[in-house]
Amino acid sequence: PPPSPASKPRNGTKPKTNGKSPTRPPSFSPTNLWNEQNATQNNVRITRPSHDAWGIKKIILVFSDDFLHTIYTLPWYQPSPTDPDSIGSKLHLAIQPILQTLQIRQEQVVRCLLAGLPPGVTIPIHHDTGEWVKHTHRVHVPIIVPDPSKVLFRCGPTEQSMERIDCTPGHVFEMNNQAKHAVTNGHEKEFRVHLILDYVNEEFFEKRKKPVTTRVNLSPGEVLTQTRRSIDRAIEAGTRPQPSFLILGAQKSGTTSLYEYLNQHPWVIRP
């Protein structure tokens, strides 16, 4: 699990130190997969703005842009044909039994990560948005939960109807992440670690005529350029045709809907 903080933070804030020096984070180690420096050098650094602000640790294995245009497999999930002891080989092998039990083919997975929720931290009530959410199933696999009674995970159509979900390790559950949900790790010292899977139905890619989804294996240390909805590889900068016009807008101003309306026209090519 991720190294525990020196004291108990609340709602994503940093722990209080009472004038004393906080515990130093562990030094960089290639075997500490939770370390951001290690992920940047040997995996690929991906930001999750809200979750990062809440202090949630992450090991990202598969990720996609919000429109499911491109699905990226990160180095730590790429099995080596010659080295069964590589991180990619070991993690890939470790997750296969979960996929087999759930009867999910690897090709259906569009996002896969390990998330470490720090002790004393609450992820407030929210719901996920984006085109990908409409087409995916969200599965949680509790991996490390020192005391399930101290983890309050709730989900429901409305804030008033949210119900508690058992987070005992081994209790795998699917949740509707378009619904309201929130979680609190009430443990005083230990992280809560879940494997989070997002997958599509088998027929999704067959029925989807446009755009064609591309799968890309990223190289260790690659740099990605991210916006709220898109992910692009820095090595491909300048290789695409420049747009003939841009649509600018603030968040929640309808620009995503306008984008989708324009793409319904037969003369418009979705990027």
Secondary structure, DSSP 8 states (H G I E B T S, - for coil): -----SS---TT-----TTS---------TT-TT-HHHHHHHS-----HHHHHTT-EEEEEEEE-TTSSEEEE-GGG---SS-TTSHHHHHHHHHHHHHHHHT--GGGEEEEEEEEE-TT-EEEEE---SGGGGGEEEEEEEEE-S-GGGEEEEEESSSTT-EEE---TT--EEE-TTSEEEEEE--SS--EEEEEEEEE-TTHHHH--SS--EEEE--TT--EEE-SS-EEEGGGTT-S---S------TTSSHHHHHHHHHTSTT----
